[in-house]
Amino acid sequence: MKRIPSFCFLTLAIAFLAVSFGMSSKSATSGQMYGNAQDEIKKLEQERNQAIVRNDATALDRMSSADYTVINLRGELLNKTQIVNGFKSGAIKYDSRELSDLNVRVYGSTAVVTGRVTQKAIENGKDTSGEHRFTRVYVKEKGNWISVAVQTTTIAK
């Protein structure tokens, strides 16, 4: 009779170890998966930055969702059409733009990027040069990451 509780305890301990081992293997795989997503999104941020400096409205259109929104430095809410048309018309023009401090957090099929940008730019006749922080949100759709929103804030001197 004393063997039954011992056997039950041993069975439970083995089951616990098996589940724990399976979870830690899954976590390592998930970490790897998110690590790859983080690298992919950092690369996308660099590509987007180059498209901005090159005034490449076609690339920006492709990299942004249909319902893409921007909250700019003045707190204005802009949509994708306004942004793409601004690049096409020259109303939005960047002479230089450097990214730094990129941090990517992945939550399943959503990613949030925070970073810093130093830029020399004019947007709709207003100088937007300086140092700013931004938050951009990506969603994975049909196997590709696409930007759905960005918000930018000037760093006070």
C-alpha positions as CSV (number, residue, x, y, z in Angstrom):
1,M,0.0,0.0,0.0
2,K,2.8,2.4,0.7
3,R,4.1,1.9,-2.8
4,I,1.0,3.4,-4.4
5,P,1.5,7.0,-3.0
6,S,5.3,6.7,-3.9
7,F,4.4,5.6,-7.4
8,C,1.9,8.4,-7.8
9,F,4.4,11.0,-6.5
10,L,7.1,9.7,-8.9
11,T,4.6,9.7,-11.8
12,L,3.6,13.3,-11.0
13,A,7.3,14.4,-10.7
14,I,8.1,12.9,-14.1
15,A,5.1,14.5,-15.7
16,F,6.1,17.9,-14.1
17,L,9.6,17.6,-15.4
18,A,8.4,16.6,-18.9
19,V,6.0,19.6,-19.0
20,S,8.7,21.9,-17.7
21,F,11.3,20.7,-20.3
22,G,8.7,21.1,-23.1
23,M,7.9,24.6,-21.9
24,S,11.5,25.7,-21.7
25,S,12.2,24.3,-25.2
26,K,9.1,26.2,-26.5
27,S,10.3,29.4,-24.8
28,A,13.7,29.1,-26.3
29,T,12.1,28.6,-29.7
30,S,9.7,31.6,-29.1
31,G,12.6,33.7,-28.0
32,Q,14.4,32.8,-31.2
33,M,11.3,33.5,-33.3
34,Y,10.9,36.9,-31.6
35,G,14.6,37.6,-32.0
36,N,14.2,37.0,-35.8
37,A,11.2,39.3,-35.9
38,Q,13.1,41.9,-34.0
39,D,15.9,41.8,-36.5
40,E,13.4,41.9,-39.4
41,I,11.6,44.9,-38.0
42,K,14.9,46.8,-37.3
43,K,15.8,46.1,-40.9
44,L,12.4,47.4,-42.0
45,E,12.9,50.6,-39.9
46,Q,16.2,51.2,-41.7
47,E,14.6,50.6,-45.1
48,R,11.7,52.9,-44.2
49,N,14.2,55.6,-43.1
50,Q,16.0,55.3,-46.5
51,A,12.7,55.6,-48.3
52,I,11.9,58.8,-46.4
53,V,15.3,60.4,-47.2
54,R,15.0,59.3,-50.9
55,N,11.5,60.7,-51.0
56,D,10.3,57.3,-52.2
57,A,6.5,57.6,-51.9
58,T,6.0,54.2,-53.6
59,A,8.1,52.4,-51.0
60,L,6.4,54.2,-48.1
61,D,2.9,53.3,-49.6
62,R,3.9,49.7,-49.8
63,M,5.3,49.6,-46.2
64,S,2.2,51.2,-44.7
65,S,-1.2,49.7,-44.0
66,A,-4.3,51.1,-45.8
67,D,-5.4,52.6,-42.5
68,Y,-2.0,53.9,-41.5
69,T,-2.0,56.9,-39.2
70,V,0.6,59.4,-38.1
71,I,0.5,61.7,-35.1
72,N,3.1,64.3,-36.0
73,L,5.2,66.7,-33.9
74,R,2.4,69.2,-33.8
75,G,-0.1,66.6,-32.6
76,E,-1.9,66.5,-36.0
77,L,-3.5,63.2,-37.0
78,L,-2.7,62.3,-40.6
79,N,-3.7,59.4,-42.7
80,K,-1.7,57.3,-45.3
81,T,-3.0,59.3,-48.3
82,Q,-1.9,62.6,-46.7
83,I,1.6,61.3,-46.0
84,V,2.1,59.6,-49.4
85,N,0.8,62.7,-51.2
86,G,3.0,64.9,-49.1
87,F,6.1,63.0,-50.3
88,K,4.9,62.9,-53.9
89,S,4.3,66.7,-54.0
90,G,7.5,67.6,-52.1
91,A,5.5,69.2,-49.2
92,I,7.3,66.7,-47.0
93,K,11.1,66.7,-47.6
94,Y,13.9,65.2,-45.5
95,D,17.5,66.3,-46.2
96,S,18.9,63.9,-43.6
97,R,17.5,61.4,-41.0
98,E,19.4,59.1,-38.6
99,L,17.9,56.5,-36.4
100,S,19.2,55.3,-33.1
101,D,18.1,53.6,-29.9
102,L,15.8,51.2,-31.7
103,N,14.0,48.9,-29.3
104,V,11.6,46.3,-30.7
105,R,9.1,44.4,-28.6
106,V,7.1,41.6,-30.3
107,Y,3.7,40.4,-29.1
108,G,2.6,37.6,-31.4
109,S,1.7,39.2,-34.7
110,T,2.1,42.8,-33.3
111,A,5.3,44.7,-32.7
112,V,6.1,48.0,-31.1
113,V,9.2,49.9,-32.0
114,T,10.6,52.8,-30.0
115,G,13.5,54.8,-31.2
116,R,15.2,58.1,-31.6
117,V,15.6,60.1,-34.8
118,T,17.8,63.1,-35.6
119,Q,16.6,64.8,-38.8
120,K,16.8,67.9,-41.0
121,A,13.3,68.3,-42.6
122,I,10.5,70.5,-43.8
123,E,6.9,69.3,-43.5
124,N,4.2,71.5,-45.1
125,G,6.4,74.6,-44.9
126,K,7.3,74.0,-41.2
127,D,10.8,73.1,-40.0
128,T,10.7,69.7,-38.2
129,S,14.5,69.4,-37.8
130,G,15.9,68.2,-34.5
131,E,15.9,65.2,-32.2
132,H,12.7,63.3,-31.7
133,R,11.5,60.0,-30.1
134,F,9.0,57.8,-31.9
135,T,6.7,54.8,-31.4
136,R,5.8,52.8,-34.4
137,V,3.4,49.8,-34.4
138,Y,3.7,46.9,-36.9
139,V,1.2,44.1,-37.6
140,K,2.1,40.9,-39.4
141,E,-0.3,40.4,-42.3
142,K,-0.1,37.6,-44.8
143,G,3.5,36.8,-43.6
144,N,4.8,40.4,-43.9
145,W,5.2,43.1,-41.3
146,I,3.4,46.3,-42.1
147,S,3.4,49.6,-40.2
148,V,-0.1,50.7,-39.0
149,A,0.7,53.7,-36.9
150,V,3.5,56.1,-35.7
151,Q,3.6,58.9,-33.1
152,T,6.6,61.3,-32.8
153,T,7.6,63.6,-30.0
154,T,10.3,66.3,-29.9
155,I,13.0,65.8,-27.3
156,A,13.1,69.0,-25.2
157,K,16.5,70.6,-25.0
